[in-house]
Amino acid sequence: MNYIASITSQGQITIPKPLRDQFGILGQAKAHLVKKGDKIELKLYTPHDLEFWYGALKNNPIVKANKGKPLQQIIEEESAAFEKAIADNVAEEMGLPPLKE
């Protein structure tokens, strides 16, 4: 089946509902567009696709702070910080002072 979709002055296009239903687009999605001669090929990525998240951590300060460190070191440091945060939260809930480092 063929569909006609309008393109706004800002370049936005709405995928017709029957196509969204057919391809399982329930909410947010991203599209990879490739010029093929005089046509545009569109590949959809939904939050269930790894490609959807590409670049999500690009400017994340934690990622920047850990750049160049061995993976095992990052795991150990993050695990220790997570365990301390849990212990501090439990201590606070119980009215106790936080653990000393």
N, C-alpha and C positions, 0 to 999 in steps of 0.2 A: 504494500500500500504506500502511496506517496502522500506527503504532507507539505504544506506551505507554512513557513514560519516567518514572522516579521523580525526585522533587525532594527533596534532603536538607534537614535542618532548617536548614542554612546557606544554602539557596537554590541549591545546585549541581545541575545537571542533566547527565545523560550522554546524548549523542546516540547512538542505536543504531548498531552497526557497519555494517549495510547502508547507512544514510544517510551515515555518514562516508565509506565507500567510494565511494558515488555522487557525493558532492560533493568528493572529493579531500582530505578532512581527514586528513592523515597524522600530524600532531603538534599543535603549538600552533595555536590559532585564537582569534579574538575575535569577539564577536557584538554587533551593534547591535540593540537591542530597541526597538520602537515600539508603543505602545498604540493599537490600532485598534478602538474600541468596546469590546466585551467580549472581545477577542482580543489576543494578543501576536504581532506580526510579528517574525521573526528574520532578520537578514541576516548571513551569515558572512563573516569576513575572515580569510584565511590570511596567513602571512608573505610570500606573493607579491603581496598587495594593498597598495597604498600606504596605504590607510586603517588597516591593521594597525599601522603605525609612527607614526600620529598621536600627538603628545604625547611621543614618545620622547626628544626633545631639550629638553623644556621646562625642566628644571633643570640642563642641561649647563653647566658653568662656561665652556667655550670659547664657547658660543653667547652667554652673558650678557656675556662680555668683549668680544665683537665687535658687540654690538647697536648699531645706529645708524651703523656704519661703511659706507662704500661697498663694494659687492661686490668691485670690482677691488682695493681696498686689502687686504681680507681675503685674497683669493687670493694676492696678492704676499707678504704677511706669512707666511701659512701655508706657501707654497712655499719661502720662504727658511728657515723653521724646519725644514722637512722635509729640505731639502738639507743644512743644517748638521748635523742629527742623523745623516744618512747618512755625511757626511764624517767626523764624530767617531767613528762606529762603525768605519769603515774604518781610520782612523788608530789606534784602539785595537787592532784586530785585527792591525795591522802593527807594533804596539809604538811608534808615533809619538805625539808630543804632539798634542792637538786643535788645530784651526785657531783662530787668534785672530780676534775680530770686528772 
